[in-house]
Amino acid sequence: MLYIKHDFIVIGSGLAGLSTAYALASKGKVALIAEVALEDSNSFFAQGGMAAVIDPTDNPKAHYEDTMEAGRGLCNPEAVSVLTEEAPLRIQELIDMGMTFDADANGNLSLGLEGGHHHKRILHAGGDATGRAVTSFMIEKVKQSPNITVLAHHHLANLIVEEETCKGIWSYDKNSGEMLPIFASVVVLATGGASALYAPTTNPPTALGDGIALAYQVGATIADMEFVQFHPTALSVSGKPSFLISEAVRGEGAYLKDKHGKRFMCDIHELAELAPRDIVARSIYQKMQEEDTLHVTLSLEHIDKSLLMTRFPNIYAHCQKMGLDFTDQIPVAPAAHYTVGGILTDLNGHTNIMGLYAVGEVASTGLMGANRLASNSLVECLVFSHRIALHAADSTKTLSDEDCKRLINTYPAPKTSSINEEREWQANIGAKVMKKLGMLLTKHVGIVRNAVSIHQGIEKLHALMQKVTPYSPKLFSARETLLRIEVAEMIAKGALKREESRGGHYRSDFQQTLSKEACYHTHFTNGKIKHTKIK
């Protein structure tokens, strides 16, 4: 069987994967695995900006404190220090490479304010298209690098792990239906989160937790999956997919109003509409429950129209398509947005599996705690990809051809059927299962949870597993769907075991937050779930 050898394998084409691949390319040959086209990542559609201390009147300590506050006692202080201190350096490197951020008439970087921040420190590019701008910039850098081979429309099928050491992957070519073994002594997962398991969601349909599931299968520790962040303001139009309305819109002064036209966040938090996301999302959800409505109103009628059209051109254009006037009032509701937990890593992105790294939303570095601070995610990709490149450079060791052949025999390719059979199953059964999965997660493990509802959700997850299992011996698509249900089960079991309310996890039957001394992380390893006290 044919196989490929590289120094590094990076799986995922969002900003985390692109920046990691580019950083590693100066140290060796990189295979970049992209499930779809490079332009179809979660990062590409991100409207929010990058949080970094640029203003001389701001300082990393203040950014640190805002991040710790948003994380509700679960942040790793060292990880937060790494981000807040190194973010300005990585931003400057990006600018030196030629990246252009929005600036005022005098050439000074324009800095915005978003929820949970007490200082203007959010950089944007292209108004509300920062993710698109930065990702597009990095895509061009990757394409120009002779050391990076992009394998588009490939999907991670399995990690090849021997004696707790990752030595490569099986990659599924979605066009040919063939499995390709790729070997390297360093494998980096940048596969994104799992929030597209929910419905509604602001995520593209690829954010289904596949990297988390496959890492868990080979013994990696998964942390804090119960913390799913719901973005407070997604456009809510009946029969249409959710569309993210950036935090920055509220940063420019938009109000949240109930069905009577009254602002309600002022009575809930001192920062009103700019309170941390978990508080705003839960407040909107509760208001919708009280008033029996499908949305609340985001009011922008008091803000200068030309400012809104210039600052948020993509949102303005999308609302126009929906027949809505973005400069007046639009209907919004929370939607699943970000997976706070993920594969447990150290400060260099290394997992408990030798040679296996994780970066971006798939990783749990300890930075986010129980709730992500707005605009920390894109800059996290830059900071930790840089650290991975520095750390992984010392780990490269080319596998011999004999080793590669032995590994292919020892860890054979996952079984697949013909492309037509795979696609037919996915269209007729898989898609229906995933739709049910999205609805039951939102209903039973959503913004507000309780033991009875979570138990019901777990029972329904098991029923979905039983529906899919008979197809799994033959069909790769069925096994992939099973893995996604297992990730959903981790979310549900983590939520059930955590008998408190904290950050993005709110239990109506356990509304209190445990003391600092009783704080813990939820860890999943080798089929077991346990609580690990914070030292």
Steps between C-alpha positions, in 0.01 A plus 500: 500500500614853423573729792634850561766612746533855633669666794171644622130438443251779575131411485264792452498806276368768733728768640643256757599249231622757250716689749642175643581362155667826401703515820614137460587543131826673594599185690404222258247354257135545597188318383193721556176299504190703407156341520356750253644790303738718701243781498226300676631496858335634814772765524419621148148594609599658832371856528660587830851636528822424681549608859848635571648783703600763244384826658769653729231571759411130514717225648525117500401487866162654417450255212601220739243610758220521244582151372514357853168663586330357190644155576313483831777348709603221261773676301858384529678822606816398315309449175329837539837667562642335189218636285480851639875553499578336165197617299648845420820333372310265269282785371810706422652203317185474291515869416869469411405217262266740319163451672291819507263573787241777502645841588377857541577792270831554679612141449445395861351156550126516566422320824151383590325403823324168550319316776702431815782740408553816703723662240496545123745235380325318213669523162288452188566464131240574235253615763305186593713267286808456717497122476470514123779760470751331730426149374523610136833666578635179655361286216714697256805457722439126518452469124829684443696267727686224312517294819122465541297242309125566522272196479155654451178301538678252725356394832680367807384138531731369774807590697779243484622464859745236621616475861336835585690671219331650194677402179257608231144491374261329263349766273178442306495651151140617464525519122650157429373316808849367570689486828850647499758434773713805586788473746678759713641519849295814574124517440308819580121495535343832400160355415283754683227451754171313521235772512351403164364193680237743633214661312485795462871574471716777360759243387559353153394134470856368543530596870378162629769399748673244278850584626382477860339161438802347327746633757282353776501162322878476523520601866520879501338676795198716417415785736191703596270408211194619692603860437344592166480869430180629344541824309232735632411660169446288192253624242175313558284474188251214478609231256846652444839392643641704786731784406743648748444860605840593636563600861649816351151618400415530868844647550391785272197561721216271385229429757319177584125552545208281600173475308378821665801694374669525841872443559543217749877450542546822702324339797707181476867602474709815539630459145144458366516370140878460533486258791685169448338277240365237738304765691363671188405169331325369811320832554369497143395135534312572822332804348386289204361240744317767703345662196450179299683643200755357256730802522568836659578821314840651434438871459742714297271786401683746729842431339634693200393306189810579297717368786306173509517451123874570495589308815283193429466466121453121500232502770325790326499316166377174655214675679403665173474154340269397783281809444620663823641846566815453707504871586160477668405185695569131441383177674771310687525189718787296649664224295775248578825671411818375667630184665679619811632156595703267282817293488706571809841650418789665677618854427677376187191334356628150578249232604563199724575301179862540392527685169133605499418870532176698494442867427205735469144412593571124507746555787449566869805698609335638813470844341121515468399357836122463516419771246702654216566873507400664172771515229751288689454204265657625177803642678530176699564325167797727432648479849482123544592408142822695556568308821426164334745577221775580749431188707433253217812593307707293743273196466540417132634158417453355154341157501673231295322337207504174697320668790239650267423166341481330839260766631274459197475129576463549875245782473315431173280748318148557635245315288296692245236426241476651153460878478144456375407275794664740747320802355168321475512396866601849604217660304227255602592412859801693625357845429174414680689367802711816520190718478343314792829527689506878459146542627539271801827663611343845489194377687669286765853644536442859395543836666309389812525135614379274780547136597164376372545660158863388464408139588231512233754633253748222576229236447418654161869506409521129574196442278676685217810287552291182470354630175845560348701207644372229259648696208838571662692178412481580130452877462758761594223764505307302763807464725563873460143574610542271801809693606306825483224359718770392747629859515143614569483239776816645657336842504189355664684283755727788594196722550330235714802442720566872559248580773548875504454798268812659357569698184338341197359216711179594686303245704152613607515231771850604619509876458783565742866522401741294709767677699850560367629220725252254350570592135569213261538402136308216336735252332408215265769234445472143374127471559505655847382837624644665808532836669851637545542763769679820404834529678 
